[in-house]
Each structure stands twice: as C-alpha cells, then as structure tokens.
Amino acid sequence: MKFAPNKLYVESYVKCRNCGVLIYDAGRADAVTKDDAIYCSEWCVDWEADRDRRRAAAAE
C-alpha cells in the first residue's frame, strides 16, 4: 500500500517502464525520465534501448 505525504491512500503506483520496480518518490535522485516515461535508473534506460537493438538484429 502506498500513502501520500498527507497519509491518505494513493491508488496510482509509479513503476519503472523497463523492470517494473515501484518508484515511491518520482523525484528521487536516481529516477530518470525519458520520452515521458519514468525509469528507476539510467541502467534501465540503456538496457531497454539495447533490447530494442537486439530485437531488430534478431529479426533480420
């Protein structure tokens, strides 16, 4: 369960677009925003981009 700063229940959860890790504070230092998506770290941004390249290479 996630609570807002005013201690009320919050229904929406912010998750990393790549790995699905919950990001409880979207303003945290290692959270990364790219193309209107939130990632837990720069590593996830790089991994997702690399995954797209691997899929394109495998399709050839």
C-alpha positions as CSV (number, residue, x, y, z in Angstrom):
1,M,0.0,0.0,0.0
2,K,1.3,3.5,-0.9
3,F,0.5,6.6,1.1
4,A,0.6,10.2,0.1
5,P,2.5,12.8,2.2
6,N,-0.8,13.7,3.8
7,K,-1.1,10.0,4.9
8,L,-4.1,9.3,2.6
9,Y,-4.1,6.2,0.4
10,V,-2.9,6.8,-3.2
11,E,-4.3,4.5,-5.9
12,S,-1.7,5.0,-8.6
13,Y,1.7,3.5,-8.5
14,V,4.7,4.8,-10.4
15,K,6.7,1.9,-11.9
16,C,9.8,1.7,-13.9
17,R,8.9,1.3,-17.6
18,N,11.6,-1.4,-18.1
19,C,11.7,-3.5,-15.0
20,G,8.5,-2.6,-13.1
21,V,10.2,-1.6,-9.8
22,L,8.0,0.7,-7.8
23,I,9.3,4.2,-7.6
24,Y,7.7,5.6,-4.5
25,D,9.1,9.1,-4.9
26,A,9.2,10.0,-8.6
27,G,11.6,12.9,-7.7
28,R,14.2,10.6,-6.2
29,A,17.8,11.2,-7.4
30,D,18.3,8.1,-9.4
31,A,14.9,8.1,-11.2
32,V,15.2,9.0,-14.9
33,T,12.5,10.5,-17.2
34,K,12.9,9.9,-20.9
35,D,10.2,10.3,-23.6
36,D,7.6,10.9,-20.9
37,A,8.4,7.5,-19.2
38,I,9.9,7.1,-15.8
39,Y,12.8,4.6,-15.2
40,C,14.3,3.6,-11.9
41,S,17.9,4.2,-13.1
42,E,20.0,5.1,-16.1
43,W,20.8,1.4,-16.4
44,C,17.2,0.5,-17.2
45,V,17.1,3.2,-19.9
46,D,20.3,1.8,-21.5
47,W,19.1,-1.8,-21.2
48,E,15.7,-1.1,-22.8
49,A,17.4,0.7,-25.8
50,D,19.8,-2.2,-26.1
51,R,16.9,-4.7,-26.0
52,D,15.3,-2.9,-28.9
53,R,18.5,-3.1,-30.9
54,R,18.9,-6.8,-30.1
55,R,15.3,-7.5,-31.3
56,A,15.9,-5.6,-34.5
57,A,19.1,-7.5,-35.2
58,A,17.3,-10.9,-34.5
59,A,14.5,-10.0,-36.9
60,E,16.9,-9.6,-39.8
